[in-house]
Amino acid sequence: MVPGHGSVPCKIFNLVRNGDLARLVESVHTSNMRTNVNLADDARQFAEVYAHANGITLGEAITDLVRKGGKVVTLPAKTVDFRRSAAGFPTFPHSGRVITTEMVKEALEDFI
């Protein structure tokens, strides 16, 4: 254990019962675990900025970001139902906005 790094040894005594017999079991662990990891440069930089912005250590920042990432709920991708016109061309479903010929002409004029 490295002093000053939060590695405080903790002894836990448990009474384990096996039928009518009981024995005292001692387990020792540390409150923090030191682990070396290789991070991509962009991920390390992001974690450093996050840590600095929140006034926490890099390890605390990585822990926080991993926990937040584990809570993210991903929604299933919305599939688009393409149909075909009478002439066989694919058409997009209605989205509520219509692009007129005048809008296309204006965009072409602005582009040229």
Legacy VTK file of the C-alpha trace (Angstrom):
# vtk DataFile Version 3.0
C-alpha trace
ASCII
DATASET POLYDATA
POINTS 112 float
0.000 0.000 0.000
1.235 3.434 -0.907
0.814 6.032 1.838
-1.006 9.186 0.818
-2.849 7.551 -2.067
-5.988 6.501 -0.272
-4.944 2.887 0.041
-6.247 2.303 3.539
-6.221 -1.334 4.565
-9.568 -2.503 5.866
-10.016 -5.679 7.867
-13.440 -7.226 7.847
-14.346 -10.004 10.224
-17.282 -12.180 9.268
-18.897 -14.902 11.291
-19.447 -17.797 8.894
-21.914 -20.475 9.958
-21.791 -24.002 8.712
-24.512 -25.957 10.427
-23.953 -25.683 14.192
-20.310 -24.634 13.790
-19.137 -21.057 13.357
-15.716 -19.662 12.488
-14.317 -16.187 12.224
-13.118 -15.322 8.721
-10.837 -12.339 8.135
-10.670 -10.650 4.753
-8.348 -7.777 3.946
-8.805 -5.362 1.079
-7.965 -1.809 0.185
-10.523 0.918 -0.372
-8.938 1.981 -3.672
-7.273 -0.135 -6.303
-4.389 1.151 -8.379
-4.535 -0.022 -11.971
-2.538 0.967 -15.029
-4.562 1.434 -18.185
-3.650 2.548 -21.695
-5.942 5.270 -22.990
-6.106 6.830 -26.419
-4.737 10.389 -26.393
-8.135 11.959 -27.024
-9.764 9.948 -24.215
-6.980 10.891 -21.782
-7.232 14.563 -22.733
-11.008 14.501 -22.295
-10.674 12.892 -18.860
-8.022 15.454 -17.837
-10.226 18.367 -18.904
-13.208 16.799 -17.123
-11.129 16.308 -13.956
-9.827 19.878 -14.017
-13.288 21.333 -14.663
-14.775 19.388 -11.753
-11.842 19.798 -9.359
-11.246 16.067 -8.997
-8.366 13.690 -9.643
-7.862 11.954 -12.960
-8.783 8.596 -11.417
-12.008 10.017 -9.990
-12.810 11.560 -13.369
-12.316 8.270 -15.222
-14.425 6.451 -12.610
-17.182 9.045 -12.939
-17.154 8.932 -16.743
-17.231 5.122 -16.829
-20.165 5.045 -14.418
-22.031 7.667 -16.437
-21.356 5.697 -19.613
-22.799 2.577 -18.048
-26.071 4.372 -17.348
-26.611 5.532 -20.920
-29.672 3.991 -22.459
-29.436 3.338 -26.151
-32.610 3.465 -28.149
-33.140 1.258 -31.157
-32.401 2.985 -34.433
-35.460 4.280 -36.224
-35.813 2.564 -39.552
-37.027 4.606 -42.472
-39.721 3.072 -44.597
-38.746 3.827 -48.203
-41.401 3.347 -50.801
-41.367 3.502 -54.565
-43.285 5.824 -56.798
-45.399 4.543 -59.704
-42.330 5.064 -61.920
-40.171 2.955 -59.565
-38.175 5.777 -57.926
-37.555 5.538 -54.190
-39.475 8.127 -52.184
-38.889 9.459 -48.681
-41.624 9.398 -46.061
-43.297 12.729 -45.313
-41.354 14.703 -42.701
-43.621 17.727 -42.555
-41.455 19.994 -44.701
-41.854 20.282 -48.440
-38.993 21.426 -50.661
-40.365 23.374 -53.579
-38.843 23.979 -57.001
-38.343 27.641 -56.065
-36.324 26.639 -52.986
-34.076 24.452 -55.143
-33.569 27.274 -57.687
-32.631 29.712 -54.891
-30.159 27.244 -53.438
-28.578 26.704 -56.856
-28.266 30.473 -57.403
-26.611 30.901 -54.006
-24.270 28.011 -54.716
-23.158 29.307 -58.138
LINES 1 113
112 0 1 2 3 4 5 6 7 8 9 10 11 12 13 14 15 16 17 18 19 20 21 22 23 24 25 26 27 28 29 30 31 32 33 34 35 36 37 38 39 40 41 42 43 44 45 46 47 48 49 50 51 52 53 54 55 56 57 58 59 60 61 62 63 64 65 66 67 68 69 70 71 72 73 74 75 76 77 78 79 80 81 82 83 84 85 86 87 88 89 90 91 92 93 94 95 96 97 98 99 100 101 102 103 104 105 106 107 108 109 110 111
